[in-house]
Amino acid sequence: MSTETPNTPMETQAAETPAPRRRARTKPVSIDSLFKTIIKNYDIPSRQDIEKLSAQIDRLEKLIRQTSGRGYAASAKDKGDRSEMTASGTVLKVIKNSRNGADFAKIQAKTGFEDKKLRNIIFRLNKIGRIKRKTRGVYIAA
């Protein structure tokens, strides 16, 4: 008989499997490169993209102002002219031009507005203090 001891199953298995390989060293991934990759893959605009778009919008607004001649904001002079063109401005002008006040029928005849519209305008002008009620149905400028 031989003096050799029989191999246990663990020993035979260990002898057959190769030794584990060492992993090759890789560079650590930086957070910046990770963010850049995510931004690129998901089409998220960067700060530079937003600044470019903002510059383009500014140029377009400038061109619009040049072509329209007035721009977005109206000057104080334009606002004064424009307020007389509104329905409230028209009613206020009629009331100011009458010496002893204007009654509802006179205002309606001069402006041509319907009853409901005229009542709403008079209510609003009275509420903001531009006109006062002299008597029932007669209005004077404040």
C-alpha positions, 0 to 999 in steps of 0.5 A: 500500500502506498503511504500517500493520502487520498486527495480531498475534493477541495485540494483537487479543485484548488489545484485545477483552478488557476490563480486569480488574476490581478486587475490592471490599474485604471485611472480613477474617474474624475467627477468633472469628466463624469458630469461632462459625459452625463451632460453630453449624453442627455443633451443638457445645455451647459452654461456656455450654451445658455450664454450663447443663446442669451447673446443671440436673443439680445441681438434679436431684440436689438434688431426688433427695436431698430426695425420697429423704431419704438422698442418695447417700453413706451415713453411717458409722452406716448402713454399720455397720447395713448390714454386718450385713445382708450375708452376711459380716456374718451369718457374722461375727455367728454366729462372734462369738456362739459362745464356743469358736468355731463349726464349719462345720456350726453356721454353716451351720445358723444362716445357712442358706447353701449350702456354696459360698457359706459357704466363700467367705465364710469364706475372705474373712473369714479373708483380711481378718483378721476371723476366725481358724481355731482348728482345722480347720473351727472359726473364731473372731473375730479 
